[in-house]
């Protein structure tokens, strides 16, 4: 049996290593920075915890054991030694950063679409990948081996599904390493964190769907999502079953959460932006700065000044009015780009200086400006004059993260071997070919290389380069969906026609899932409410909460608005008819919160709904599922 899952918090335990028998259920913590070398070997107690992670070599050097990246341990290592007593169930610290192992990594492995493997995962101390009908993957060495196994198990699936599943399973079998951290989002809306304790296993004796296993020591199983900042929650919200948390210092932040501390936030977080707590402070800071030192911040931080998380039309209009009243302007417009795109805030309405130019025009002349100011100046070409500025209502290509992330590429003059090496290392099918100015000259792919070498076995990169599809950041994304479906990708350029991103069919799939998920949650909530109301409450009492003029039109709960359920279920007789042993006021409050969320959802916003914003709907849906499992 693995050690019992425990809530992470600071524990005052023995000051010595004591009896270290984690496998017998002893849990606790002892943290000690140690220099590992010939003169400073690991204490025996440390070895008993990490098991085979370290072994004594013939030359008395501590060396890496199988399963960890190669490298000799001879530098400062921050490590953690577990100690304790059976009666202790708290963990003080779980972080260890191993010199030579490379960066700490963190992963998410979901327990099924509806958490159906959650109980087994926590109870048995394992990660369960699922994939019904897929056999043993122990002997798959390469990605191609694994792809062949997936294709054989699911012969009716197309290349996209096979490729997607191959990627996830390759991570589960080969990329996740012992010592890595793993996050398991729970149905209870809490989060569990563990440390991977073993290599991939195939357990043929267990039920189908429970056979692909990685052993894990659960370190904490009840982290409140409120302690996790929205950007990390968003990263955890992917619809994939197995994926890495690789952005914004996620691994270190997950380690901090497992220590019982709140999420420290992004390492690149703008501490100064956090001081701009209201529009007046923003205005004052812009006034204080000179024209060649503009205030720049992310759109996310900019919106936070008004207490806003998403660019809903009403909020956008309010911010625009406020900016206009204060004579401020953003470059580029804050309505474009992703939440992590950076903008400059300028005194756009100020009168001309002695040279007769405005702040925006001065910013456009980049001579002598800082790099940050020059970046803002280049974007200034996107500004329109006040009279002709149109409301941004289309969903732009720039609203996708990948459109704002410089892709891997090769340059004119590189060799085909360079292109092939990058594609193999990164698992890509194609690469943009750029000139010295960063502009697109074509695309090279496995197919184009194959075709070129059929005609000339010695063909170089130029012969293998074919025309690439190129979209502008400001284009309507819907106009490019067909092209992306046909070719699998489109290269994205900025207003200077320099490549700035690449959007693939996979990016569209992820975006579609992110966009659709909130609507699916709300739809299921409404369907469940309709079913239980129609089953338990007579039609005449349903009609009683509807205005008289419309009562005759109501034939069932399907004719009610979402807001009507609150009034219907507030009536004591109707509430009693449901037979639910829960608090009525709390339920009605949750219903009202979900109604507000639903109303916001029906208004256009270019920004995805965050995990934090989904919590009310998720919580209400889980409650309804528990109250009416057969619904």
Secondary structure, DSSP 8 states (H G I E B T S, - for coil): ------EE------SS-----GGGT-B--EEEEEE-BTTB---HHHHHHHGGGEEE-TTS-EEE-TTS-S-B--SEEEEEE---BTT--EES----B-TTT-S--EEEE-S-TTSTTHHHHHHHTEEE---TT----TT--SHHHHHHHHHHHTTTS-HHHHHHHHHHHHIIIII--TT-EEEEE-TTSEEEEEEEEEEEEE-TTS-TTS-EEEEEEEEEEEEEGGGS-HHHHHHHT-S-SEEE--STTHHHHHHHHHTT------TT--TTGGG--SHHHHHHHHHHS-TTS-EEEEHHHHHHTTT-SS--HHHHHHHHHHHHHHT-EEES-TTSS-TT-EEEEE-TTS---TTS--HHHHHHS-TT--HHHHHHHHHGGG---TTT-----S-BGGGSGGGGS---EEETT--HHHHHHHHHHHT-SEEEEE-TTS-EEEEEEHHHHHHHHHH-TT--HHHH-B---EEETTSBGGGGHHHHHHHSEEEEE-TTS-EEEEEEHHHHHHHHHHHHHHHHHHHHHHHHHHHHHHHHS-HHHHHTTS-HHHHTT--SGGGS-TTHHHHHHHSHHHHHHHT--S-HHHHHHHHHHHHHHHHHHTS--SS---HHHHHHHHHHHHHHHHHTTT-
